[in-house]
Amino acid sequence: MKAGILTFHRANNFGAVLQAYALQQTIKKFSWDCDIIDYTREKYKDVFIWQKNKIKNFLNNRKDKQPYTYQEFIHLMLGEQYFYRENGKQFADFRNKYMQMSQPVVKKTISQLNNQYDLFIAGSDQIWNPGRINIELTYMLDFVSEPNKKGSYAASFGVTEIPQNYLNTYKRVFEDIKYLSVREQAGADIIWKLTGRTAEVVLDPTFLLSPTEWDKISESSDSKNYIIVYQLGEYSETLMNFAHTLSHKTGFPIRLILTRKCRYKADEYCKHMGPGQWLTQIKNARYIVTNSFHGVAFSIIYNKNFFVEITEERLRASMASRIKDLLEMFHLENRLIKHGVNEYWNIPIDYQRVNQRLTQKQTESKSYLKNMLSVEEKNQ
């Protein structure tokens, strides 16, 4: 039996690549062969949409109305793309070494894969985000000829509501997918409102592998006494100030993982890293300060004391639901940085309680996967 995973595996983003790797490895544990479908979108169209939305959000969220400098404009246009290009080789090496992929396909040719797989699985990551994919129906498995061969695992919308003009499209698509699971409760609510169907809420695939399993692809390091700062999007002065305060109180230096050019000071800068090197930085840190979902996820996996910032802008844009759901799932709401402070900075997380909850959720999530795969085995 063979499954094909459709996700954002070619994004040079640590979380995107690692979640794809984790789902593939977990499916293989159930004695299935498994490829990640090497699908490439219409690049120019997607880049235009991405840049247009990025500029729009930047302009809307900017607190002051001062003219932009040349540097600000360049940072806005390039952003993480500069970082991703610089890190491209490390990501390509990781994919070539650790990820089993199908033949390269595009929208016009992907339907040719129908006879090569017994099940297609959409997920994880924000593959159903209407803003990011501009209703890219390929990630909703519209090319798959049989509904029984359609499933999802921990797919995410990244929003709490679907735009009115997309409702009928989403409704039609979800009525045709036999096995539905999502990463956030907000996603399950969306599907229920559209179709009346109950989608199971499961863990992000990164949680399905143990720390020991993740260690197989991380790299060794002797240094452990540092604070990792890992940010996505525009750098937050509030988050950086908190990191410096934490450094002053603990005596640990700040190690900043660069995702773009940065004007903030740190004791060390980490750049041009691949996923394995990134894992090592998280694994060996004393503290993690982040605004990233997968920054939080791997902090929990490695039982690290972490702090996370969710800005008002991200809350208004409904971009923070996945982090909020994750914190609520493990009762870790006290790890939020509020107004630049966190009064629990010197109180370690009770990971005995967190790990008990994680084990329970792992059992439920793996049970969903096992049932989906075993039913399809019987149907063949």
C-alpha positions as CSV (number, residue, x, y, z in Angstrom):
1,M,0.0,0.0,0.0
2,K,1.2,3.4,-0.9
3,A,0.3,6.9,0.3
4,G,1.1,10.3,-1.2
5,I,1.3,13.4,1.0
6,L,0.5,16.8,-0.4
7,T,1.9,19.7,1.6
8,F,4.3,22.7,1.5
9,H,7.4,20.6,1.5
10,R,9.4,22.9,-0.8
11,A,9.1,26.0,1.4
12,N,12.5,26.7,2.8
13,N,10.9,27.0,6.2
14,F,12.0,24.9,9.2
15,G,8.5,24.0,10.4
16,A,7.1,23.3,6.9
17,V,9.9,20.9,6.1
18,L,10.0,19.1,9.4
19,Q,6.3,18.5,9.7
20,A,6.3,16.9,6.2
21,Y,9.2,14.7,7.2
22,A,7.4,13.7,10.4
23,L,4.2,12.8,8.7
24,Q,6.0,10.6,6.2
25,Q,8.0,8.8,8.8
26,T,4.9,8.2,10.9
27,I,3.0,6.7,8.0
28,K,5.9,4.4,7.2
29,K,5.7,3.0,10.7
30,F,2.3,1.6,9.8
31,S,4.0,-0.5,7.0
32,W,2.9,1.7,4.2
33,D,5.1,3.1,1.6
34,C,4.9,6.8,1.4
35,D,5.9,9.6,-0.9
36,I,5.7,13.3,-0.5
37,I,4.1,14.5,-3.8
38,D,6.7,16.8,-5.4
39,Y,4.1,19.3,-6.6
40,T,5.1,22.8,-7.7
41,R,2.6,25.6,-7.9
42,E,2.4,28.4,-10.5
43,K,5.4,30.3,-9.2
44,Y,5.0,33.7,-10.7
45,K,1.3,33.9,-9.8
46,D,1.9,32.8,-6.2
47,V,4.9,35.1,-5.7
48,F,2.8,38.0,-6.9
49,I,-0.1,37.1,-4.5
50,W,2.3,36.6,-1.6
51,Q,4.0,39.9,-2.2
52,K,0.7,41.8,-2.7
53,N,-0.7,40.4,0.6
54,K,2.6,41.0,2.5
55,I,2.7,44.7,1.4
56,K,-1.0,45.2,2.2
57,N,-0.6,43.7,5.7
58,F,2.5,45.8,6.3
59,L,0.8,49.0,5.3
60,N,-2.3,48.3,7.4
61,N,-0.4,47.3,10.5
62,R,2.2,50.0,10.5
63,K,1.7,52.1,13.6
64,D,3.1,55.4,12.2
65,K,2.6,57.0,8.9
66,Q,6.1,58.2,8.2
67,P,7.6,57.8,4.7
68,Y,9.4,54.6,4.2
69,T,13.2,54.5,3.8
70,Y,14.9,52.7,1.0
71,Q,16.0,50.0,3.5
72,E,12.5,49.5,4.9
73,F,11.1,49.0,1.4
74,I,13.8,46.5,0.5
75,H,13.2,44.6,3.7
76,L,9.5,44.6,3.0
77,M,9.9,43.3,-0.6
78,L,12.5,40.6,0.2
79,G,11.8,39.7,3.9
80,E,12.3,36.1,4.5
81,Q,12.9,35.4,0.8
82,Y,16.4,36.7,1.2
83,F,17.0,34.2,4.0
84,Y,15.3,31.4,2.2
85,R,17.5,31.8,-0.9
86,E,20.6,31.9,1.3
87,N,19.6,28.8,3.1
88,G,18.4,27.0,-0.1
89,K,21.3,24.6,-0.3
90,Q,20.9,23.3,3.3
91,F,17.2,22.7,2.7
92,A,17.7,21.0,-0.6
93,D,20.3,18.8,1.0
94,F,17.9,17.9,3.8
95,R,15.1,17.0,1.4
96,N,17.4,14.9,-0.8
97,K,18.8,13.0,2.2
98,Y,15.7,12.4,4.4
99,M,12.6,12.8,2.3
100,Q,11.2,10.3,-0.2
101,M,9.4,12.2,-3.0
102,S,7.4,11.4,-6.1
103,Q,8.3,12.5,-9.6
104,P,8.0,16.2,-10.1
105,V,4.4,17.3,-11.0
106,V,2.5,20.5,-11.7
107,K,-1.2,21.2,-11.9
108,K,-1.5,19.9,-15.4
109,T,0.2,16.6,-14.7
110,I,-0.6,15.7,-11.1
111,S,-3.7,13.7,-12.1
112,Q,-1.4,11.2,-13.7
113,L,-0.5,10.0,-10.1
114,N,-4.0,8.6,-9.5
115,N,-3.0,5.1,-10.4
116,Q,0.2,5.2,-8.4
117,Y,-1.2,5.7,-4.9
118,D,-3.9,4.0,-2.8
119,L,-4.4,7.1,-0.6
120,F,-3.7,10.9,-0.9
121,I,-3.3,12.8,2.3
122,A,-3.5,16.6,2.5
123,G,-1.5,18.1,5.3
124,S,-0.2,19.4,7.5
125,D,0.6,23.1,7.6
126,Q,-1.7,26.0,6.3
127,I,-2.5,24.3,3.0
128,W,-6.1,25.4,3.3
129,N,-5.5,29.1,4.1
130,P,-7.6,31.1,1.6
131,G,-5.1,34.0,1.7
132,R,-2.0,32.0,1.1
133,I,-3.0,29.6,-1.6
134,N,-5.6,31.8,-3.4
135,I,-7.9,28.7,-3.4
136,E,-5.3,26.3,-4.7
137,L,-7.7,23.3,-5.2
138,T,-4.8,20.9,-5.7
139,Y,-4.1,21.0,-2.0
140,M,-7.8,20.1,-1.5
141,L,-7.2,17.0,-3.6
142,D,-9.5,18.0,-6.5
143,F,-7.3,16.0,-8.9
144,V,-8.0,12.7,-7.1
145,S,-10.5,10.6,-9.0
146,E,-12.1,8.7,-6.1
147,P,-13.4,10.2,-2.8
148,N,-12.3,7.1,-1.0
149,K,-8.7,7.9,-1.8
150,K,-8.9,11.4,-0.2
151,G,-7.8,12.1,3.4
152,S,-6.3,14.9,5.4
153,Y,-4.0,15.0,8.4
154,A,-3.8,18.1,10.6
155,A,-4.5,20.4,7.7
156,S,-4.7,24.1,8.8
157,F,-6.6,27.1,7.6
158,G,-4.6,29.7,9.5
159,V,-7.8,31.7,9.8
160,T,-11.1,31.5,11.8
161,E,-13.4,32.4,8.9
162,I,-13.5,31.7,5.2
163,P,-14.3,34.7,2.9
164,Q,-17.9,34.7,1.7
165,N,-16.9,34.3,-1.9
166,Y,-15.1,31.1,-1.2
167,L,-17.7,29.3,0.9
168,N,-19.3,27.3,-1.8
169,T,-15.9,26.1,-3.1
170,Y,-14.8,25.0,0.4
171,K,-18.1,23.3,1.0
172,R,-18.0,21.3,-2.2
173,V,-14.4,20.2,-1.6
174,F,-14.9,19.0,2.0
175,E,-18.0,17.1,1.2
176,D,-15.8,15.0,-1.2
177,I,-13.0,14.2,1.2
178,K,-13.6,10.9,3.0
179,Y,-11.2,11.3,6.0
180,L,-11.1,14.8,7.5
181,S,-8.8,15.9,10.3
182,V,-7.4,19.4,11.1
183,R,-4.8,20.9,13.4
184,E,-6.9,23.5,15.2
185,Q,-10.3,23.6,16.7
186,A,-11.0,26.6,14.6
187,G,-10.6,24.4,11.5
188,A,-13.0,21.8,12.8
189,D,-15.5,24.6,13.4
190,I,-15.2,25.9,9.8
191,I,-15.8,22.4,8.4
192,W,-18.8,21.8,10.7
193,K,-20.4,25.1,9.7
194,L,-19.9,24.4,6.0
195,T,-20.8,20.7,5.9
196,G,-22.2,19.5,9.2
197,R,-19.3,17.0,9.3
198,T,-17.1,16.5,12.3
199,A,-13.4,16.8,11.6
200,E,-11.0,15.3,14.1
201,V,-8.6,17.7,15.7
202,V,-5.1,16.0,15.8
203,L,-1.6,17.0,16.7
204,D,0.8,18.7,14.3
205,P,2.9,15.9,12.7
206,T,6.1,17.1,14.5
207,F,4.6,15.8,17.8
208,L,4.3,12.3,16.4
209,L,8.0,11.7,16.6
210,S,9.9,11.3,19.9
211,P,12.9,13.4,20.9
212,T,15.1,10.4,20.2
213,E,13.7,10.1,16.7
214,W,14.3,13.8,16.1
215,D,17.9,13.5,17.4
216,K,18.6,11.2,14.4
217,I,18.5,14.2,12.1
218,S,19.9,16.9,14.4
219,E,23.5,17.7,14.7
220,S,25.8,17.6,17.8
221,S,26.8,20.7,19.7
222,D,28.7,21.2,23.0
223,S,27.1,24.6,23.8
224,K,24.0,24.6,25.9
225,N,23.9,27.7,28.0
226,Y,22.1,30.2,25.8
227,I,18.7,31.8,25.0
228,I,17.4,31.1,21.5
229,V,15.4,33.8,19.8
230,Y,13.5,32.7,16.8
231,Q,11.0,35.0,15.0
232,L,9.0,34.8,11.9
233,G,7.7,37.9,10.1
234,E,8.8,41.4,11.0
235,Y,11.1,41.5,14.0
236,S,9.3,42.5,17.2
237,E,11.0,45.1,19.4
238,T,8.9,43.9,22.3
239,L,10.0,40.3,21.9
240,M,13.7,41.3,21.6
241,N,13.5,43.5,24.7
242,F,12.0,40.6,26.6
243,A,14.9,38.4,25.5
244,H,17.4,40.9,26.6
245,T,15.7,41.2,30.0
246,L,15.7,37.4,30.3
247,S,19.4,37.4,29.4
248,H,20.2,40.0,32.1
249,K,18.3,38.1,34.7
250,T,19.7,34.6,33.9
251,G,23.2,35.6,32.7
252,F,22.7,33.5,29.5
253,P,23.7,35.0,26.2
254,I,21.2,35.6,23.3
255,R,21.6,33.5,20.2
256,L,19.4,34.9,17.4
257,I,18.3,32.7,14.5
258,L,18.2,35.0,11.6
259,T,15.2,34.8,9.3
260,R,15.9,38.2,7.6
261,K,18.4,41.1,8.0
262,C,18.1,42.4,11.5
263,R,19.1,45.6,13.3
264,Y,18.7,44.1,16.8
265,K,21.7,43.2,18.9
266,A,22.4,39.7,20.1
267,D,25.5,37.9,21.5
268,E,25.5,35.4,18.6
269,Y,23.8,35.2,15.2
270,C,22.8,31.9,13.5
271,K,22.4,32.0,9.8
272,H,22.5,29.7,6.7
273,M,21.2,26.8,8.6
274,G,19.3,23.7,7.5
275,P,16.5,21.9,9.4
276,G,18.9,19.6,11.3
277,Q,21.0,22.6,12.5
278,W,17.9,24.5,13.6
279,L,16.8,21.5,15.6
280,T,20.2,21.4,17.4
281,Q,19.8,25.0,18.4
282,I,16.4,24.4,19.9
283,K,17.4,21.1,21.5
284,N,20.4,22.6,23.4
285,A,19.0,26.0,24.4
286,R,18.2,26.8,28.0
287,Y,15.3,29.1,27.0
288,I,13.5,29.7,23.7
289,V,11.8,33.1,23.0
290,T,9.7,32.9,19.8
291,N,6.6,34.0,17.9
292,S,6.5,30.8,15.9
293,F,4.1,27.8,16.1
294,H,6.9,25.3,15.4
295,G,9.2,27.2,17.7
296,V,6.7,26.4,20.5
297,A,6.1,22.9,19.2
298,F,9.8,21.9,19.4
299,S,10.2,23.6,22.7
300,I,7.5,21.3,24.1
301,I,9.0,18.2,22.3
302,Y,12.4,18.9,23.9
303,N,10.9,20.0,27.3
304,K,12.3,23.5,27.1
305,N,11.3,26.6,29.0
306,F,9.9,28.9,26.4
307,F,8.1,32.2,26.0
308,V,6.0,33.2,23.0
309,E,4.6,36.5,21.8
310,I,1.4,36.9,19.9
311,T,1.0,40.4,18.7
312,E,-2.3,42.3,18.4
313,E,-1.8,42.5,14.6
314,R,-1.7,38.7,14.4
315,L,-4.7,38.4,16.7
316,R,-6.7,40.7,14.5
317,A,-5.7,38.9,11.4
318,S,-6.7,35.5,13.0
319,M,-3.1,34.3,12.5
320,A,-2.6,33.3,16.1
321,S,-5.3,30.6,16.5
322,R,-2.8,27.8,16.0
323,I,-0.5,29.0,18.8
324,K,-3.4,29.8,21.1
325,D,-4.9,26.3,20.6
326,L,-1.5,24.7,21.2
327,L,-1.0,26.6,24.5
328,E,-4.5,25.8,25.6
329,M,-4.1,22.1,24.8
330,F,-1.2,21.8,27.2
331,H,-2.4,24.5,29.7
332,L,0.6,26.7,29.0
333,E,-1.1,30.0,28.5
334,N,1.2,31.5,31.2
335,R,4.1,31.3,28.7
336,L,2.7,34.3,26.7
337,I,4.7,37.5,26.7
338,K,2.2,40.2,27.6
339,H,3.1,43.9,27.3
340,G,6.8,42.9,27.1
341,V,6.9,40.9,30.3
342,N,6.2,37.4,31.7
343,E,6.1,37.1,35.5
344,Y,6.8,33.3,35.2
345,W,10.2,33.8,33.7
346,N,11.9,32.0,36.6
347,I,9.3,29.2,37.0
348,P,10.1,26.1,35.0
349,I,7.3,24.3,33.1
350,D,5.9,21.2,34.7
351,Y,6.7,18.9,31.9
352,Q,5.5,15.8,33.8
353,R,2.0,17.1,33.4
354,V,2.6,18.4,29.8
355,N,4.1,15.0,28.7
356,Q,1.1,13.1,30.1
357,R,-1.2,15.3,28.0
358,L,1.1,14.9,25.0
359,T,1.1,11.1,25.3
360,Q,-2.7,11.1,25.4
361,K,-2.9,13.3,22.3
362,Q,-0.3,11.3,20.4
363,T,-2.3,8.1,21.0
364,E,-5.5,9.8,19.7
365,S,-3.7,11.2,16.6
366,K,-1.9,8.0,15.7
367,S,-5.2,6.2,16.1
368,Y,-6.8,8.5,13.5
369,L,-4.0,7.8,11.1
370,K,-4.0,4.0,11.8
371,N,-7.8,3.8,11.2
372,M,-7.6,5.8,8.0
373,L,-4.8,3.6,6.7
374,S,-6.3,0.3,7.9
375,V,-9.7,1.0,6.4
376,E,-8.1,1.7,3.0
377,E,-6.2,-1.6,3.2
378,K,-9.4,-3.5,3.7
379,N,-11.0,-1.6,0.7
380,Q,-8.3,-2.7,-1.7
